[in-house]
Amino acid sequence: MKIKYELIKKDGNARLGKLKTNHGTFDTPMFMPVGTRASVKGVTPEMLKNTNSGIILANTYHLWLRPGEDIVKLNGGLHKFMNYNGPILTDSGGFQVFSLAKNKEKDITDEGVHFKSHIDGTELFLTPEKSIEIQNKLDSDIAMSFDECPPYPVSREYMEKSINRTIEWAKRGKKVHNNENQSLFGIVQGGEFQDLRYESCKKTVEIGFDGYSIGGTSVGEDKPTMYKMIEDGVKYLPENKVRYLMGVGDPIDILEGVERGIDIFDCVLPTRLARHGVAFTRGGKINFNNAKYKEDLSCIDEDCDCYACKNYTKSYIRHLINVEEMLGATLLSIHNIRFLIKLTEEIRVAIKNDNFKEYKEDFIKKYTGINHSMKLKSKYFNLIKENKKTIEARLLDEKRKDIKVGDKIEFTCVETQEKLVKEVKDLIIKNNFEELFDDYIDDITCNEIKEELLNVINEIYNKDKQNKYKVVGIKLG
Ligand SMILES: [Zn+2]
């Protein structure tokens, strides 16, 4: 059976709906936790269920490389493999593959994409047909079309070529899709160009899919641009099909997305932040690496009803994070996932009561009030591979009080790769990045790939020349 979406009610463009799948029905808007490698990091399926999550995502690219789709099939498909009997969506692998393609001109062809495995540097080739074939075998409830996800910004000329390629790929993928129990989504691209978004939207709908996604957002553009991309991307989507905004899960972005007619969101943010000791609260994010929680006997968030908040104090969680006990990340993951799921629950009630706009304003006011200072932190890094022995970072952000403009922070003697990666990750997380690469930075054993990855990060965080935060330099050895 294919999925069935029912639009129940609208409040402005915000939509209250229901999605029926072969593995259960859930209400929308809904946040979808990410189980990159067939596991939502640190959380068992039972714990996930207790957060009221409706659907999870797994990454085709990662499962293709390890363990391979045939092993998943041997286990009876993804649901059986990971002992999760709720709805699962798989992405197409495109996002990972494009960030790994070395020479964009040469490696991205109409046929498919050439790239090197992030694990060992093996040369690989992914086509729209192959992506669908893998997803058919993974046997998720929803598969995604293979699309080109260009970085931001690219020229209009490139984007025009790119959306047409994505349309052709969507057709090719649909042709080979042969899993009766799996639905297939089309993806709207077009960058920040309104007419290209419209064109991509219309042509994708023309091909006909079970649901539609907005792609190419959250790739380095500023927030107003991102919200405009969403608006333009949904413009010509049919009301009776579900809409999914890929890779977006910041609480404020969820609210902005719902306001523009989005039904499903996904993001690694809740579990990633948890692994770094950070929790969402109504008053903004809090960081348990901070010693001020040492004697704090309150729970993470008074408004939360999750297992962690019902049973543990901040003091205990601070201790777990401080001594790097695994349970710390697990408890914070449960909380952060529940936080976003609860947000969508409250959004649904607000839509039902025709007061979504008021709810949104009220939430953002509370959430950003305390969190504002965090936003002022440096947002741009420059990662340079030069020095063999040290990582060094230079913050030139005038808003940082703890570090003066031009100061150097040195991370000396990086002996092992783990330490190197950890320090880079810590630097990134401390500065409140959305780390595009965290999912695979753990796996890297190939120096060449590591350098490429850093070049990509370099590109992303340097392209906005307008930013008032100057550059941080990190030398990697
Ligand atoms: Zn909680």
Residues whose N, C-alpha, C, O or C-beta is under 5 A from the ligand:
A	BS01	ZN	C304 D305 C306 A308 C309 H335
